[in-house]
Amino acid sequence: MTGTLRRMVKIAGIALFALVALVILLGPELAPYSATKPVGPPYAAPGQAGLLGTDHLGRDVASRMLHGGRPLVLTGLAAALAGTALGASAGLVAALAGPRGRWLEPLLMRPMDAAAAVPPILLLLLILTALPNRAGLVLAVATASAPLAARVARAAAAQVIGRAHLDAAVARGERWGWLLFREVLPLVGGTLLADAGIRFVTAVYLVAAAGFLGLSTSDSDWGLLIVEALPGAALQPWALLAPVLGVAVIAVAANLAADDLARRSRGLLA
């Protein structure tokens, strides 16, 4: 890929991410109608009753999309940040412990391996049965995200362990906090940022899946919109296509933004 094309892709990714973020954050204020009030006949085509038509109850699909984007993204973001922070912390400390902390590595990583063995959808069902609210949804998605974040962080940190600058810091008697935040984390920051983008995309998928399974915490959750639109997809396909494409656009924009952040981080550290 040439330098010009790479810059164009970078600019397009940043612009797409900024546009998607702006529309999602301002969505409820931009919505022309309520997310719950009928505005026309059921399954009305786009243009007859709203930009994207109406759903099976005559509610405006575009308004429901705008109302549901913010809770979907914010819930996914909170879960991704929590899962990444928990998993990356466990992975980095486990890698840093090495031979000096044989008891610490299994103590940190074996629970992560056990959580990774449970399918994410099953985790959603189990945790949301006990905590059927947004906090439970964040906890479930974070629990599903943490094991993979831990493995990525541990693998990235393992490439740094044993380098001369780290051995010198150990010889000086530096504390673990110094070793972790000043010697290891700056060298693996780009990898962790890129992985955080993947964790966010996965979190958005899982939050949408919770709505699809009827575990939604919002009346306009995009997953709920998908399952409600399935029976009438032949009559009003935009009611189904809109939330599906919305999730896909969020995934693409988040991945492009995460890749750009990772490249910038590596450039600063080079």
Phi and psi restraints in degrees (value plus and minus 20) as a CYANA .aco file:
   2 THR   PHI     -89.2   -49.2
   2 THR   PSI     144.5   184.5
   3 GLY   PHI     -83.4   -43.4
   3 GLY   PSI     -59.1   -19.1
   4 THR   PHI     -84.5   -44.5
   4 THR   PSI     -65.4   -25.4
   5 LEU   PHI     -84.2   -44.2
   5 LEU   PSI     -58.5   -18.5
   6 ARG   PHI     -83.6   -43.6
   6 ARG   PSI     -61.4   -21.4
   7 ARG   PHI     -85.7   -45.7
   7 ARG   PSI     -58.3   -18.3
   8 MET   PHI     -83.9   -43.9
   8 MET   PSI     -62.9   -22.9
   9 VAL   PHI     -83.4   -43.4
   9 VAL   PSI     -60.8   -20.8
  10 LYS   PHI     -83.0   -43.0
  10 LYS   PSI     -66.0   -26.0
  11 ILE   PHI     -83.6   -43.6
  11 ILE   PSI     -62.6   -22.6
  12 ALA   PHI     -83.1   -43.1
  12 ALA   PSI     -59.4   -19.4
  13 GLY   PHI     -85.1   -45.1
  13 GLY   PSI     -64.3   -24.3
  14 ILE   PHI     -84.8   -44.8
  14 ILE   PSI     -62.4   -22.4
  15 ALA   PHI     -83.8   -43.8
  15 ALA   PSI     -63.0   -23.0
  16 LEU   PHI     -83.4   -43.4
  16 LEU   PSI     -64.3   -24.3
  17 PHE   PHI     -82.8   -42.8
  17 PHE   PSI     -64.1   -24.1
  18 ALA   PHI     -83.4   -43.4
  18 ALA   PSI     -62.6   -22.6
  19 LEU   PHI     -85.0   -45.0
  19 LEU   PSI     -66.3   -26.3
  20 VAL   PHI     -82.6   -42.6
  20 VAL   PSI     -64.6   -24.6
  21 ALA   PHI     -81.9   -41.9
  21 ALA   PSI     -61.6   -21.6
  22 LEU   PHI     -85.5   -45.5
  22 LEU   PSI     -66.2   -26.2
  23 VAL   PHI     -84.0   -44.0
  23 VAL   PSI     -60.4   -20.4
  24 ILE   PHI     -88.7   -48.7
  24 ILE   PSI     -64.9   -24.9
  25 LEU   PHI     -87.6   -47.6
  25 LEU   PSI     -54.8   -14.8
  26 LEU   PHI    -115.4   -75.4
  26 LEU   PSI     -13.9    26.1
  27 GLY   PHI     -71.4   -31.4
  27 GLY   PSI     -74.2   -34.2
  28 PRO   PHI     -79.5   -39.5
  28 PRO   PSI     -52.6   -12.6
  29 GLU   PHI     -94.8   -54.8
  29 GLU   PSI     -47.0    -7.0
  30 LEU   PHI    -106.2   -66.2
  30 LEU   PSI     -37.3     2.7
  31 ALA   PHI     -85.3   -45.3
  31 ALA   PSI     109.3   149.3
  32 PRO   PHI     -95.4   -55.4
  32 PRO   PSI     -43.1    -3.1
  33 TYR   PHI    -151.9  -111.9
  33 TYR   PSI     149.5   189.5
  34 SER   PHI     -88.9   -48.9
  34 SER   PSI     133.7   173.7
  35 ALA   PHI     -97.3   -57.3
  35 ALA   PSI     -33.9     6.1
  36 THR   PHI    -137.3   -97.3
  36 THR   PSI     -32.1     7.9
  37 LYS   PHI    -114.5   -74.5
  37 LYS   PSI     109.2   149.2
  38 PRO   PHI     -82.5   -42.5
  38 PRO   PSI     120.7   160.7
  39 VAL   PHI    -143.8  -103.8
  39 VAL   PSI     -21.5    18.5
  40 GLY   PHI    -193.6  -153.6
  40 GLY   PSI    -193.2  -153.2
  41 PRO   PHI     -89.5   -49.5
  41 PRO   PSI     135.0   175.0
  42 PRO   PHI     -81.5   -41.5
  42 PRO   PSI     123.8   163.8
  43 TYR   PHI      37.0    77.0
  43 TYR   PSI      16.3    56.3
  44 ALA   PHI     -91.8   -51.8
  44 ALA   PSI     122.0   162.0
  45 ALA   PHI     -92.2   -52.2
  45 ALA   PSI     137.6   177.6
  46 PRO   PHI     -75.3   -35.3
  46 PRO   PSI     116.5   156.5
  47 GLY   PHI      79.1   119.1
  47 GLY   PSI     -53.5   -13.5
  48 GLN   PHI     -97.5   -57.5
  48 GLN   PSI     -55.6   -15.6
  49 ALA   PHI    -171.2  -131.2
  49 ALA   PSI      51.6    91.6
  50 GLY   PHI      85.5   125.5
  50 GLY   PSI     145.1   185.1
  51 LEU   PHI     -83.9   -43.9
  51 LEU   PSI     -56.9   -16.9
  52 LEU   PHI    -133.4   -93.4
  52 LEU   PSI      -6.0    34.0
  53 GLY   PHI      60.2   100.2
  53 GLY   PSI    -182.5  -142.5
  54 THR   PHI    -143.6  -103.6
  54 THR   PSI     144.6   184.6
  55 ASP   PHI    -115.2   -75.2
  55 ASP   PSI    -182.4  -142.4
  56 HIS   PHI     -89.2   -49.2
  56 HIS   PSI     -36.7     3.3
  57 LEU   PHI    -127.2   -87.2
  57 LEU   PSI     -12.4    27.6
  58 GLY   PHI      61.9   101.9
  58 GLY   PSI      -5.6    34.4
  59 ARG   PHI    -104.9   -64.9
  59 ARG   PSI     128.5   168.5
  60 ASP   PHI     -90.4   -50.4
  60 ASP   PSI     100.2   140.2
  61 VAL   PHI     -85.9   -45.9
  61 VAL   PSI     -62.4   -22.4
  62 ALA   PHI     -81.4   -41.4
  62 ALA   PSI     -61.7   -21.7
  63 SER   PHI     -85.8   -45.8
  63 SER   PSI     -59.8   -19.8
  64 ARG   PHI     -85.6   -45.6
  64 ARG   PSI     -57.9   -17.9
  65 MET   PHI     -82.0   -42.0
  65 MET   PSI     -65.4   -25.4
  66 LEU   PHI     -87.4   -47.4
  66 LEU   PSI     -55.1   -15.1
  67 HIS   PHI     -94.0   -54.0
  67 HIS   PSI     -49.9    -9.9
  68 GLY   PHI    -110.0   -70.0
  68 GLY   PSI     -35.1     4.9
  69 GLY   PHI     -87.1   -47.1
  69 GLY   PSI     -64.1   -24.1
  70 ARG   PHI     -81.7   -41.7
  70 ARG   PSI     -71.9   -31.9
  71 PRO   PHI     -82.9   -42.9
  71 PRO   PSI     -53.4   -13.4
  72 LEU   PHI     -82.7   -42.7
  72 LEU   PSI     -69.8   -29.8
  73 VAL   PHI     -90.4   -50.4
  73 VAL   PSI     -63.7   -23.7
  74 LEU   PHI     -86.3   -46.3
  74 LEU   PSI     -58.5   -18.5
  75 THR   PHI     -85.8   -45.8
  75 THR   PSI     -64.6   -24.6
  76 GLY   PHI     -82.3   -42.3
  76 GLY   PSI     -60.0   -20.0
  77 LEU   PHI     -85.2   -45.2
  77 LEU   PSI     -65.1   -25.1
  78 ALA   PHI     -81.8   -41.8
  78 ALA   PSI     -63.2   -23.2
  79 ALA   PHI     -86.9   -46.9
  79 ALA   PSI     -61.2   -21.2
  80 ALA   PHI     -85.2   -45.2
  80 ALA   PSI     -62.5   -22.5
  81 LEU   PHI     -83.8   -43.8
  81 LEU   PSI     -62.7   -22.7
  82 ALA   PHI     -85.9   -45.9
  82 ALA   PSI     -65.4   -25.4
  83 GLY   PHI     -85.2   -45.2
  83 GLY   PSI     -61.7   -21.7
  84 THR   PHI     -85.9   -45.9
  84 THR   PSI     -63.8   -23.8
  85 ALA   PHI     -82.2   -42.2
  85 ALA   PSI     -65.0   -25.0
  86 LEU   PHI     -86.3   -46.3
  86 LEU   PSI     -69.7   -29.7
  87 GLY   PHI     -87.2   -47.2
  87 GLY   PSI     -65.3   -25.3
  88 ALA   PHI     -84.0   -44.0
  88 ALA   PSI     -58.7   -18.7
  89 SER   PHI     -81.8   -41.8
  89 SER   PSI     -65.4   -25.4
  90 ALA   PHI     -84.2   -44.2
  90 ALA   PSI     -63.2   -23.2
  91 GLY   PHI     -86.4   -46.4
  91 GLY   PSI     -62.5   -22.5
  92 LEU   PHI     -86.5   -46.5
  92 LEU   PSI     -63.8   -23.8
  93 VAL   PHI     -86.2   -46.2
  93 VAL   PSI     -59.5   -19.5
  94 ALA   PHI     -82.8   -42.8
  94 ALA   PSI     -62.3   -22.3
  95 ALA   PHI     -87.3   -47.3
  95 ALA   PSI     -59.4   -19.4
  96 LEU   PHI     -90.2   -50.2
  96 LEU   PSI     -51.0   -11.0
  97 ALA   PHI     -82.9   -42.9
  97 ALA   PSI     -68.0   -28.0
  98 GLY   PHI      32.4    72.4
  98 GLY   PSI    -162.9  -122.9
  99 PRO   PHI     -86.2   -46.2
  99 PRO   PSI     -42.3    -2.3
 100 ARG   PHI     -96.4   -56.4
 100 ARG   PSI     -35.9     4.1
 101 GLY   PHI    -154.4  -114.4
 101 GLY   PSI      42.3    82.3
 102 ARG   PHI     -80.7   -40.7
 102 ARG   PSI     -49.7    -9.7
 103 TRP   PHI     -99.6   -59.6
 103 TRP   PSI     -44.7    -4.7
 104 LEU   PHI     -97.7   -57.7
 104 LEU   PSI     -59.7   -19.7
 105 GLU   PHI     -80.2   -40.2
 105 GLU   PSI     -72.1   -32.1
 106 PRO   PHI     -83.6   -43.6
 106 PRO   PSI     -51.6   -11.6
 107 LEU   PHI     -82.9   -42.9
 107 LEU   PSI     -54.8   -14.8
 108 LEU   PHI    -107.7   -67.7
 108 LEU   PSI     -60.1   -20.1
 109 MET   PHI    -110.3   -70.3
 109 MET   PSI     -47.6    -7.6
 110 ARG   PHI     -85.4   -45.4
 110 ARG   PSI     -61.1   -21.1
 111 PRO   PHI     -81.5   -41.5
 111 PRO   PSI     -54.5   -14.5
 112 MET   PHI     -85.3   -45.3
 112 MET   PSI     -62.0   -22.0
 113 ASP   PHI     -84.2   -44.2
 113 ASP   PSI     -57.8   -17.8
 114 ALA   PHI     -86.3   -46.3
 114 ALA   PSI     -61.4   -21.4
 115 ALA   PHI     -86.6   -46.6
 115 ALA   PSI     -55.5   -15.5
 116 ALA   PHI     -86.9   -46.9
 116 ALA   PSI     -44.5    -4.5
 117 ALA   PHI     -96.1   -56.1
 117 ALA   PSI     -34.7     5.3
 118 VAL   PHI    -112.1   -72.1
 118 VAL   PSI     106.2   146.2
 119 PRO   PHI     -77.2   -37.2
 119 PRO   PSI     118.4   158.4
 120 PRO   PHI     -76.3   -36.3
 120 PRO   PSI     -58.5   -18.5
 121 ILE   PHI     -84.1   -44.1
 121 ILE   PSI     -57.9   -17.9
 122 LEU   PHI     -85.5   -45.5
 122 LEU   PSI     -58.6   -18.6
 123 LEU   PHI     -80.9   -40.9
 123 LEU   PSI     -62.7   -22.7
 124 LEU   PHI     -77.0   -37.0
 124 LEU   PSI     -68.7   -28.7
 125 LEU   PHI     -83.2   -43.2
 125 LEU   PSI     -64.1   -24.1
 126 LEU   PHI     -86.0   -46.0
 126 LEU   PSI     -68.1   -28.1
 127 ILE   PHI     -94.5   -54.5
 127 ILE   PSI     -59.9   -19.9
 128 LEU   PHI     -92.2   -52.2
 128 LEU   PSI     -40.2    -0.2
 129 THR   PHI     -87.5   -47.5
 129 THR   PSI     -57.6   -17.6
 130 ALA   PHI    -103.0   -63.0
 130 ALA   PSI     -56.6   -16.6
 131 LEU   PHI    -146.9  -106.9
 131 LEU   PSI      61.0   101.0
 132 PRO   PHI    -100.7   -60.7
 132 PRO   PSI      41.1    81.1
 133 ASN   PHI    -168.9  -128.9
 133 ASN   PSI    -196.8  -156.8
 134 ARG   PHI     -86.9   -46.9
 134 ARG   PSI     -55.1   -15.1
 135 ALA   PHI     -82.6   -42.6
 135 ALA   PSI     -60.0   -20.0
 136 GLY   PHI     -85.0   -45.0
 136 GLY   PSI     -56.8   -16.8
 137 LEU   PHI     -86.1   -46.1
 137 LEU   PSI     -63.1   -23.1
 138 VAL   PHI     -82.3   -42.3
 138 VAL   PSI     -63.6   -23.6
 139 LEU   PHI     -82.3   -42.3
 139 LEU   PSI     -62.9   -22.9
 140 ALA   PHI     -84.8   -44.8
 140 ALA   PSI     -66.3   -26.3
 141 VAL   PHI     -88.6   -48.6
 141 VAL   PSI     -59.5   -19.5
 142 ALA   PHI     -83.5   -43.5
 142 ALA   PSI     -59.8   -19.8
 143 THR   PHI     -84.4   -44.4
 143 THR   PSI     -57.3   -17.3
 144 ALA   PHI     -91.9   -51.9
 144 ALA   PSI     -49.0    -9.0
 145 SER   PHI    -105.4   -65.4
 145 SER   PSI     -50.9   -10.9
 146 ALA   PHI     -79.2   -39.2
 146 ALA   PSI     -62.6   -22.6
 147 PRO   PHI     -80.6   -40.6
 147 PRO   PSI     -63.1   -23.1
 148 LEU   PHI     -88.3   -48.3
 148 LEU   PSI     -57.8   -17.8
 149 ALA   PHI     -82.9   -42.9
 149 ALA   PSI     -57.4   -17.4
 150 ALA   PHI     -84.9   -44.9
 150 ALA   PSI     -62.3   -22.3
 151 ARG   PHI     -86.1   -46.1
 151 ARG   PSI     -62.6   -22.6
 152 VAL   PHI     -82.9   -42.9
 152 VAL   PSI     -66.2   -26.2
 153 ALA   PHI     -83.5   -43.5
 153 ALA   PSI     -60.8   -20.8
 154 ARG   PHI     -86.3   -46.3
 154 ARG   PSI     -61.8   -21.8
 155 ALA   PHI     -86.0   -46.0
 155 ALA   PSI     -59.7   -19.7
 156 ALA   PHI     -87.7   -47.7
 156 ALA   PSI     -61.9   -21.9
 157 ALA   PHI     -89.3   -49.3
 157 ALA   PSI     -49.4    -9.4
 158 ALA   PHI     -83.3   -43.3
 158 ALA   PSI     -45.9    -5.9
 159 GLN   PHI     -94.0   -54.0
 159 GLN   PSI     -38.1     1.9
 160 VAL   PHI    -116.0   -76.0
 160 VAL   PSI     -54.0   -14.0
 161 ILE   PHI     -78.4   -38.4
 161 ILE   PSI     112.2   152.2
 162 GLY   PHI      79.0   119.0
 162 GLY   PSI     -26.5    13.5
 163 ARG   PHI     -91.1   -51.1
 163 ARG   PSI     139.7   179.7
 164 ALA   PHI     -81.9   -41.9
 164 ALA   PSI     -61.5   -21.5
 165 HIS   PHI     -86.3   -46.3
 165 HIS   PSI     -53.2   -13.2
 166 LEU   PHI     -93.7   -53.7
 166 LEU   PSI     -61.0   -21.0
 167 ASP   PHI     -82.7   -42.7
 167 ASP   PSI     -57.2   -17.2
 168 ALA   PHI     -85.2   -45.2
 168 ALA   PSI     -59.9   -19.9
 169 ALA   PHI     -86.1   -46.1
 169 ALA   PSI     -58.7   -18.7
 170 VAL   PHI     -84.4   -44.4
 170 VAL   PSI     -60.9   -20.9
 171 ALA   PHI     -84.8   -44.8
 171 ALA   PSI     -51.5   -11.5
 172 ARG   PHI     -93.6   -53.6
 172 ARG   PSI     -32.0     8.0
 173 GLY   PHI      66.6   106.6
 173 GLY   PSI       5.1    45.1
 174 GLU   PHI     -86.2   -46.2
 174 GLU   PSI     129.0   169.0
 175 ARG   PHI     -95.6   -55.6
 175 ARG   PSI     146.7   186.7
 176 TRP   PHI     -81.7   -41.7
 176 TRP   PSI     -56.8   -16.8
 177 GLY   PHI     -80.7   -40.7
 177 GLY   PSI     -61.8   -21.8
 178 TRP   PHI     -84.6   -44.6
 178 TRP   PSI     -66.8   -26.8
 179 LEU   PHI     -79.5   -39.5
 179 LEU   PSI     -61.7   -21.7
 180 LEU   PHI     -91.4   -51.4
 180 LEU   PSI     -70.2   -30.2
 181 PHE   PHI    -107.9   -67.9
 181 PHE   PSI     -44.2    -4.2
 182 ARG   PHI    -125.8   -85.8
 182 ARG   PSI     -44.3    -4.3
 183 GLU   PHI    -129.7   -89.7
 183 GLU   PSI     -58.2   -18.2
 184 VAL   PHI    -118.5   -78.5
 184 VAL   PSI     -72.4   -32.4
 185 LEU   PHI     -77.9   -37.9
 185 LEU   PSI     -61.8   -21.8
 186 PRO   PHI     -80.3   -40.3
 186 PRO   PSI     -48.3    -8.3
 187 LEU   PHI    -103.8   -63.8
 187 LEU   PSI     -39.8     0.2
 188 VAL   PHI    -132.6   -92.6
 188 VAL   PSI     -13.0    27.0
 189 GLY   PHI     -81.1   -41.1
 189 GLY   PSI     -61.4   -21.4
 190 GLY   PHI     -81.5   -41.5
 190 GLY   PSI     -63.1   -23.1
 191 THR   PHI     -83.2   -43.2
 191 THR   PSI     -61.9   -21.9
 192 LEU   PHI     -88.0   -48.0
 192 LEU   PSI     -55.7   -15.7
 193 LEU   PHI     -85.0   -45.0
 193 LEU   PSI     -64.9   -24.9
 194 ALA   PHI     -82.2   -42.2
 194 ALA   PSI     -60.6   -20.6
 195 ASP   PHI     -87.9   -47.9
 195 ASP   PSI     -54.6   -14.6
 196 ALA   PHI     -81.7   -41.7
 196 ALA   PSI     -56.1   -16.1
 197 GLY   PHI     -82.6   -42.6
 197 GLY   PSI     -61.4   -21.4
 198 ILE   PHI     -85.8   -45.8
 198 ILE   PSI     -60.5   -20.5
 199 ARG   PHI     -83.1   -43.1
 199 ARG   PSI     -57.1   -17.1
 200 PHE   PHI     -85.6   -45.6
 200 PHE   PSI     -64.7   -24.7
 201 VAL   PHI     -80.6   -40.6
 201 VAL   PSI     -64.3   -24.3
 202 THR   PHI     -82.0   -42.0
 202 THR   PSI     -59.3   -19.3
 203 ALA   PHI     -83.8   -43.8
 203 ALA   PSI     -61.5   -21.5
 204 VAL   PHI     -82.1   -42.1
 204 VAL   PSI     -62.9   -22.9
 205 TYR   PHI     -80.1   -40.1
 205 TYR   PSI     -63.5   -23.5
 206 LEU   PHI     -90.2   -50.2
 206 LEU   PSI     -57.8   -17.8
 207 VAL   PHI     -84.0   -44.0
 207 VAL   PSI     -62.6   -22.6
 208 ALA   PHI     -84.5   -44.5
 208 ALA   PSI     -58.5   -18.5
 209 ALA   PHI     -83.8   -43.8
 209 ALA   PSI     -55.8   -15.8
 210 ALA   PHI     -81.4   -41.4
 210 ALA   PSI     -62.1   -22.1
 211 GLY   PHI     -84.9   -44.9
 211 GLY   PSI     -59.5   -19.5
 212 PHE   PHI     -82.2   -42.2
 212 PHE   PSI     -54.7   -14.7
 213 LEU   PHI    -104.6   -64.6
 213 LEU   PSI     -16.0    24.0
 214 GLY   PHI      64.5   104.5
 214 GLY   PSI      -4.3    35.7
 215 LEU   PHI    -125.1   -85.1
 215 LEU   PSI       3.7    43.7
 216 SER   PHI     -88.6   -48.6
 216 SER   PSI     129.9   169.9
 217 THR   PHI    -127.4   -87.4
 217 THR   PSI     -10.4    29.6
 218 SER   PHI    -160.2  -120.2
 218 SER   PSI     124.3   164.3
 219 ASP   PHI     -91.8   -51.8
 219 ASP   PSI     -35.9     4.1
 220 SER   PHI    -142.2  -102.2
 220 SER   PSI       6.2    46.2
 221 ASP   PHI     -78.5   -38.5
 221 ASP   PSI     118.1   158.1
 222 TRP   PHI     -85.3   -45.3
 222 TRP   PSI     -52.8   -12.8
 223 GLY   PHI     -84.6   -44.6
 223 GLY   PSI     -58.6   -18.6
 224 LEU   PHI     -86.4   -46.4
 224 LEU   PSI     -58.4   -18.4
 225 LEU   PHI     -80.5   -40.5
 225 LEU   PSI     -58.6   -18.6
 226 ILE   PHI     -84.7   -44.7
 226 ILE   PSI     -69.0   -29.0
 227 VAL   PHI     -88.8   -48.8
 227 VAL   PSI     -53.0   -13.0
 228 GLU   PHI     -91.3   -51.3
 228 GLU   PSI     -48.5    -8.5
 229 ALA   PHI    -104.5   -64.5
 229 ALA   PSI     -34.8     5.2
 230 LEU   PHI     -79.0   -39.0
 230 LEU   PSI     -66.9   -26.9
 231 PRO   PHI     -81.4   -41.4
 231 PRO   PSI     -50.7   -10.7
 232 GLY   PHI    -128.3   -88.3
 232 GLY   PSI       3.5    43.5
 233 ALA   PHI     -81.0   -41.0
 233 ALA   PSI     -53.3   -13.3
 234 ALA   PHI     -90.7   -50.7
 234 ALA   PSI     -49.8    -9.8
 235 LEU   PHI    -104.4   -64.4
 235 LEU   PSI     -58.1   -18.1
 236 GLN   PHI    -160.6  -120.6
 236 GLN   PSI      58.9    98.9
 237 PRO   PHI     -84.3   -44.3
 237 PRO   PSI     -45.6    -5.6
 238 TRP   PHI     -87.4   -47.4
 238 TRP   PSI     -45.7    -5.7
 239 ALA   PHI     -84.9   -44.9
 239 ALA   PSI     -47.7    -7.7
 240 LEU   PHI    -111.3   -71.3
 240 LEU   PSI     -62.3   -22.3
 241 LEU   PHI     -86.7   -46.7
 241 LEU   PSI     -55.2   -15.2
 242 ALA   PHI     -79.8   -39.8
 242 ALA   PSI     -73.3   -33.3
 243 PRO   PHI     -88.3   -48.3
 243 PRO   PSI     -53.9   -13.9
 244 VAL   PHI     -83.9   -43.9
 244 VAL   PSI     -67.5   -27.5
 245 LEU   PHI     -86.9   -46.9
 245 LEU   PSI     -53.2   -13.2
 246 GLY   PHI     -81.7   -41.7
 246 GLY   PSI     -65.0   -25.0
 247 VAL   PHI     -83.4   -43.4
 247 VAL   PSI     -61.0   -21.0
 248 ALA   PHI     -84.5   -44.5
 248 ALA   PSI     -61.5   -21.5
 249 VAL   PHI     -84.8   -44.8
 249 VAL   PSI     -60.6   -20.6
 250 ILE   PHI     -81.0   -41.0
 250 ILE   PSI     -62.8   -22.8
 251 ALA   PHI     -82.7   -42.7
 251 ALA   PSI     -66.2   -26.2
 252 VAL   PHI     -84.4   -44.4
 252 VAL   PSI     -67.0   -27.0
 253 ALA   PHI     -82.4   -42.4
 253 ALA   PSI     -61.4   -21.4
 254 ALA   PHI     -86.6   -46.6
 254 ALA   PSI     -60.5   -20.5
 255 ASN   PHI     -85.5   -45.5
 255 ASN   PSI     -62.6   -22.6
 256 LEU   PHI     -83.6   -43.6
 256 LEU   PSI     -62.4   -22.4
 257 ALA   PHI     -85.8   -45.8
 257 ALA   PSI     -61.5   -21.5
 258 ALA   PHI     -84.9   -44.9
 258 ALA   PSI     -60.7   -20.7
 259 ASP   PHI     -83.4   -43.4
 259 ASP   PSI     -60.3   -20.3
 260 ASP   PHI     -85.7   -45.7
 260 ASP   PSI     -62.1   -22.1
 261 LEU   PHI     -82.8   -42.8
 261 LEU   PSI     -60.2   -20.2
 262 ALA   PHI     -84.1   -44.1
 262 ALA   PSI     -62.7   -22.7
 263 ARG   PHI     -84.1   -44.1
 263 ARG   PSI     -62.1   -22.1
 264 ARG   PHI     -82.1   -42.1
 264 ARG   PSI     -60.9   -20.9
 265 SER   PHI     -84.0   -44.0
 265 SER   PSI     -63.1   -23.1
 266 ARG   PHI     -85.5   -45.5
 266 ARG   PSI     -55.3   -15.3
 267 GLY   PHI     -86.1   -46.1
 267 GLY   PSI     -58.2   -18.2
 268 LEU   PHI     -89.0   -49.0
 268 LEU   PSI     -50.7   -10.7
 269 LEU   PHI    -109.3   -69.3
 269 LEU   PSI     -30.7     9.3
